[in-house]
Amino acid sequence: MGVLGGGGSIGSIREKEKQRPARERMEGQSRVLVIGGTGYIGKFIVKASAASGHPTFALVRDTSPSDPAKSQLLHSFTSSGVTLLR
C-alpha cells in the first residue's frame, strides 16, 4: 500500500503530473517575481521556484559581456524557463 492510500505512490503521482499539459500545471501555481534575481540569495530563490514548476520572473540588471559568470547564470535561468525582466 502506498503512502497516500488507495495504492497510489508518490512516484506515480509525479509521473501523472508531468504528463499534464504545461498550461494546466501552471494554473494552480503561484507566479513568482524575484527582485535581485542574480544576487546571493536571489539566485537560489529563482532556481528553487523554477524547479518547483512556478512561472518565475527575475528582475535583473543589464550585465556586461565581460562578466562570464553572470552571463552563464542568466543563461541557466532562461534555459530553465525563467523570464528575465530588465
C-alpha positions in Angstrom: 0.0 0.0 0.0 1.3 3.4 -0.9 1.8 6.3 1.5 -1.3 8.0 0.1 -3.6 5.1 0.4 -5.5 3.5 -2.4 -2.3 2.0 -3.9 -1.0 5.3 -5.3 2.6 6.1 -4.9 4.4 9.4 -4.9 6.4 8.4 -8.0 3.2 7.6 -10.0 1.6 10.9 -8.9 4.7 12.8 -10.1 4.6 10.9 -13.5 0.9 11.8 -13.9 1.7 15.4 -13.1 4.5 15.5 -15.8 2.0 14.2 -18.4 -0.4 17.1 -17.8 -0.1 20.0 -20.3 2.2 22.8 -19.0 -0.6 25.4 -19.0 -2.8 23.1 -16.9 0.0 22.6 -14.4 0.6 26.3 -14.1 -3.0 27.2 -13.4 -2.6 26.1 -9.7 0.9 27.5 -9.4 1.8 30.9 -8.0 3.7 33.3 -10.2 6.9 34.3 -8.6 8.8 37.6 -9.1 12.3 37.7 -7.7 13.8 41.2 -7.4 17.6 40.9 -7.5 17.5 37.5 -9.1 21.3 37.4 -9.6 22.1 38.4 -6.1 23.5 36.0 -3.5 20.1 34.8 -2.1 18.0 35.7 -5.2 19.7 33.2 -7.5 18.8 30.4 -5.1 15.2 31.5 -4.9 15.0 31.8 -8.7 16.4 28.3 -9.1 14.1 26.8 -6.5 11.0 28.5 -7.8 11.6 27.3 -11.4 12.5 23.8 -10.2 9.2 23.7 -8.3 7.3 24.5 -11.6 6.2 28.0 -10.7 6.1 30.6 -13.5 9.2 32.6 -12.4 10.3 36.1 -13.3 13.6 37.5 -12.3 14.3 41.3 -12.2 18.0 41.7 -13.2 20.3 44.5 -14.1 21.8 44.6 -17.5 25.1 42.7 -17.5 28.2 43.4 -19.3 29.6 40.8 -21.7 32.8 40.9 -19.6 31.2 39.1 -16.7 31.0 35.4 -17.9 29.8 34.1 -14.5 26.7 36.3 -14.6 26.1 35.6 -18.3 26.2 31.9 -17.5 23.8 32.3 -14.6 21.3 34.2 -16.8 21.6 31.5 -19.5 20.8 28.8 -16.9 17.8 30.8 -15.8 16.4 31.2 -19.3 17.0 27.5 -20.1 15.0 26.5 -17.1 12.1 28.6 -18.2 12.7 31.8 -16.1 11.6 35.1 -17.7 14.2 37.8 -17.3 13.0 41.4 -16.7 15.4 44.2 -17.2 
